[in-house]
Amino acid sequence: MESHEPSRPDDRRRWSQRVSETSNALDLEPGVFTWEDPLAIARSLQRSAERSRRRKSDPFRSALSMLSFYINRAGRQLPAVQRARLEAAKEELRQLYGRPRRLSRPPAP
């Protein structure tokens, strides 16, 4: 029976960085999530998604997924101002692709 070495704590904590760097989804422009202009962020994600031949879904879904992944993984570490910019970039992305704005679901009975 093979024995497995326990992974180092650094390895477990950095899995999301590895996903971002080696993902088959998109090749992003450096620092795109730190930009100040939501429209520029959305356009960059759109370009990356449309150029990529490694993505598994349509360009809109790939771009939105990468943006959501970044926001979710940053968690509380993401400053409120930058979170607001990235949320605005989601709306810009929806407009670029002609997708309707998502409305919140009504509460369950």
N, C-alpha and C positions, 0 to 999 in steps of 0.2 A: 504494500500500500504506500502511495506517495505521501510524503509529509509536505504540507504547505506552510511556508513561512508567513507569519502574520504580516499584513501590509503595514508600512510605516504610517504614523498619524498624518504626516504631510501628504502622503498619497491619497488618503481618504478625503482629506479636506480640499484637495485641489482637483477633484474629478470634474467640476464644472468648468474650470480653466482648460482642462484637457479637451472637453467637449467643444468649447469655443474655438480652440486652436486647431483641432483635427476633425471637426465636424464635416460630414459630407453634404452639408446644407449650402453654405454660402462662403465666398471669399469676401470678407468685409474690408472696407477702407480703414486704415489705422485710426483709432480714436473716434470712430463715428458716433459712439454712444456718449461722448463727452462734448459734442458740439452744442452750440447754443441755439441754433435755428432748427425748429421741428421740421420745417419743410425740407431743409437740406438733409437732415437725417433720413426722412422718408424717401427722398429722391435717391440717396445713396443706397439705401436698402433695396429700392426698386431696381436700380441698375444691377446691383450684385445678384439679386434673385433672377433677373431676366437673362443675365450672362451665364449663370451657373448651369452646367449640364449634369451636375451630380445630385441635384435636389430630387426629392421623392414626390413632392406635390407641386401644385401650381405656384407660380411666382408670388402671388399675394400671400398665400398661406405660409410659404417659406419665410418671407420677409417679416410677416407679423409674428410668426413663431420665434424667430431669432430675437426680435425686439422684446417680446414677452418673456422669453427665457432670461435675457439680460436683466430686465426689471425684477423678475421674481428671485433670481439668484443674488442680486445686490441687496435685497431686503432692506433692513433698517440702515445699512451702511450708505445707501443712496440718499444724498441730500434732497430735501423736499422740492427745491427749485428744479433740480435735474430730473426728478421723478415726474414733475409736472410737464417738463419739456418732452420727455419720452412718451408720456401719455398723449400729449398733443401730437407727437409724431405718428402715433397710431391712427389718430383721426385724419391726419394728412395722408397717410398711406391708404386709408379707406377711400378718401376722395380721389387720389391718383388712380386707383383701380375701379372707381365708380361703384364702390360698395356702400350700402346704406349704413348709417351710424347704428351701432348696436344699442338697443334699448334694454334697460334692466328688466328682468322678468318680474311679473307680479308675484307677491308673496303667496306661498302655498297655503291652502285653507287649513 
